[in-house]
Amino acid sequence: MPRFYCTPPLPAGGQFDLPPDAAHHAARVLRLREGDRVEIFDGSGNECRGVIAGLGGKRVVIGEIAASNVDRESPLQVVLAQALSSSEKMDWVIQKATELGVAEIQPLATGRSVAKLSAERAEKRLEHWRQIAISACEQCGRNVLPKIHAPLDIMVWLQQMRAASNGKFILLPEGASPLQAHAKPQGGAVLLIGAEGGFTQAESDTALHCGFSPIRMGARILRTETAAIAGLAALQTLWGDFS
């Protein structure tokens, strides 16, 4: 069933016009017709189902609206702290992390980050990433959008995380132990992934000093985008909703 994101509040009944972007996608891309059933969600956990009651011009009207809230969120609250990478890789990580149920994404500027964002570019990229997350939620069935934070310098962020009580993990080729050697974290998990060139020595040392546990995932060195997705899948398998 096609799904569309709509800003809250969702309608409680009656009829409802899809927002312009969703209406264009429904009518021009998916070529839906009157009588087709659809789902709409607000990104905060609410979902409704309805039927296309009318199409005309740029309007797509939804009728027969009924709430059908379904909880598809993982019981493990995961924050992915991802070093900024090239635009295509970063987009891919945002999309797949959303599908894998991540609760928050914190982009980080690191010493070896390929991408360097000015304040203006960072704001535009943030909105771009949010749209990618919306599309991923439409595809995978999530009703809650992951929170995507504005990019931060990794050293600033690490100091903010010093007192965090979550399970904190940093993926390092020389990591001391596999993820399954650790106890299930209380209060969620934070997964820190480096850039294409990895972390600088100062960054990894600071992370360890701030309470991050070094982990490894096999004997191979993973690309940054592979590491993020493999790490999230491992967390969901051990302590989330994959088991």
N, C-alpha and C positions, 0 to 999 in steps of 0.2 A: 504494500500500500504506500503510495507516495506520501512523503512527510515534508512539512514546511515549518520553518521557524517564524514565529510571530512574537513581537514584543508584548509583554504582559500589560494589562490583564487579558486572559483568554475569555471569550464570550461564554456566558452561562447557558445560552440557548438562542433561539431565533435565528437570524442570518448574520453573516459576517463577511466582509470584504478582505480577501488576502492582501497583504502589503504589496506595493508595486513590484518589487523584485521577485517575490514568490509568485505573484500572479503571472508575470512574464514567463517564469520558468514553467509554471503549470500549463499555460496555454500555448506558448510558442516553442518550448523545448520538449516537454513531455507530451504535448498535444492531447491533454485530457479533455473530456467532453462532459456534458451534463449527465448526471447519474453516477459518475465515477466517485468512488469513496476515497477519502484522504484523511490524513492525520495532521494535526497542528500541535506544536509544543512551544513553551515560552522560555525554555532554557533554565527555568528555576525548579523544574520537577513536575510541571503540570502538562497534561496532554488531553486533547479532545479528538474525537472522530466526527466526521461529517460527510456530506455528499455535495458535490458541485451542483448548485441550484441554478446557476446562470453564468454565461460568459458573454461579454460584449465590450468592444473597444479594448481598454486596458484593464477592465474589471473581471475578477473571478469571484463569484459569490458562493459562500459555503452555507448550506442549510442542514437541518436535522442534526444539530450539534449536540453531542453528549460526551460528558467527561469519561475518560477511560484511563485514569492514571495508573501507570505501571512503573514500579521501581526497578530500574536496570543498572543501578549504581553499585560499584564494588564496595564490599564492607571494609576494604583497606584503602584509607585515604593516602594517596601518593602524590608527592610534590616532585616533579621532574625539574631539576636545575640543569639546564642545557646551555653549554657554551655556544655563543653565536657562531654559526657556520655559513657557508654560501647559501644564497637565497633558496635555491631548489632543495638543498638538503634540509634546511630549517623548515621549509614548508612541509616537507615529507614527514619530518619528526612531529610537527604539530598535528598533522592529520592522523598519523598512526597512533600517537600517544593518546589522542582523543578517543579513538576507537578502542584502545586498550584500557580505558576507564580512568585515566589520570585525573586527579582532582584539581591540580594547579600546575602551571608551567612558568618557570622563572628563567627567562633568557639572561645570559651572563656574558659580559665583555671580559675576555681573558687576554693574557699576553700573546697567545698564539691564535686568537680568533682571526679568521680570514676576513669576516665582515666587520666593518667599522661604521657605526651609525651616528650621525649627528642627531641632535635633539629633534629636528624636524623630520628627518628620515625615520627615526625610531618611532615617532608617533604614527606615521603612515604605515610602517611595518606592523605595528601593534594592531591597527584596525584590519590590515590584510590578514594577519594570523587569526584574528577573531572570526573573520569570514570563513577561513579554512576550517576552523573548529565547528562553526555552525553547519557547514556542508557535511562534515564528518558525522556530526550528531544526526543530521537528517538521514544519512545513509545507514548508520549502525543502530539507530533506535534509542539513543540516549535522550533523555528529557532534561538533563542538566548540562549546561555548558561548563567546561573547565575554565577556571579563572586564569587568564594570561596576564602576567604582570609586565610592567614596563622594564626594559633591560636595565640591569645594574652592573656596576663593576664588581668582579668576583670578590675582591678583598673587602669591599663594603658589605656585601651580602654575607660573607663568611662571619664577619663580626656580629651581624644581626642574628645569625644562626647559632652563635656560641651557646646561648642558654636554652635553645630548643630541646624539648624532651623527646621528640620523635626519634625513631631509629634513623640514623644518618649514615649513608653509605657513599663512598667515592670509588668509582671504578678505575683501577690502576693495573697496568700489566704486571706489576710486581706485587699486586694485592696479596695480603697475608693469607686469606682463606676464601673459600667459595661462599656464596650467599647462604646456602643451606646450613652452614656451620653456625649461624647466628640464631639467637632466639627470636621468636616473633616480636616485632616492635610494638610497644604500647603507644597509642595515640597517632598511628600512621607512620609513614616512611618518607624519607627524602633521598632521592637518587641524584648524585652529582656526576655529570658527564662532561668530559673535556672537549676541546676543539679538535680540528683535524690533526694538529701537531701535538696534541696532548696538553697536559698542564706544565707550567714552569715549575722548577723545584720549589720556589717560594710559595706558589699557589698550593701545591700538594702538601707541603710542610704545614702551611697555615690551616688547611682543611683538617689535617690530622690533629693539630693542636686545638681545633675547635670541636673536637669530638667525633669526627667522621671516621668510620671504620673502613679500612681499605679492603676491597673485595676484588676477586678476579672471576672471569667467566671463561673457563677453559684455558688452553695453552696458547691460543692464538690472539693476536692483536686485532681488535675490531675497529672498523671505521666508526666515526662519531655517531652517524645515523644508525648504524647497526647496533652499536653499544646501547644506545638509548632504548631501542625497541626490545632488544634481547633482555636488558635489565628489567624493563617493565613487565615483560612476559614472565620472567622468573619470579618477580615479586607476586604477581597475580597467581602463579602456580603454587607457590609456597604458602601464601597467607591471604590471598584474595579470593576471587570467585571462579578461578580456573579449576579448582580441585573439586 
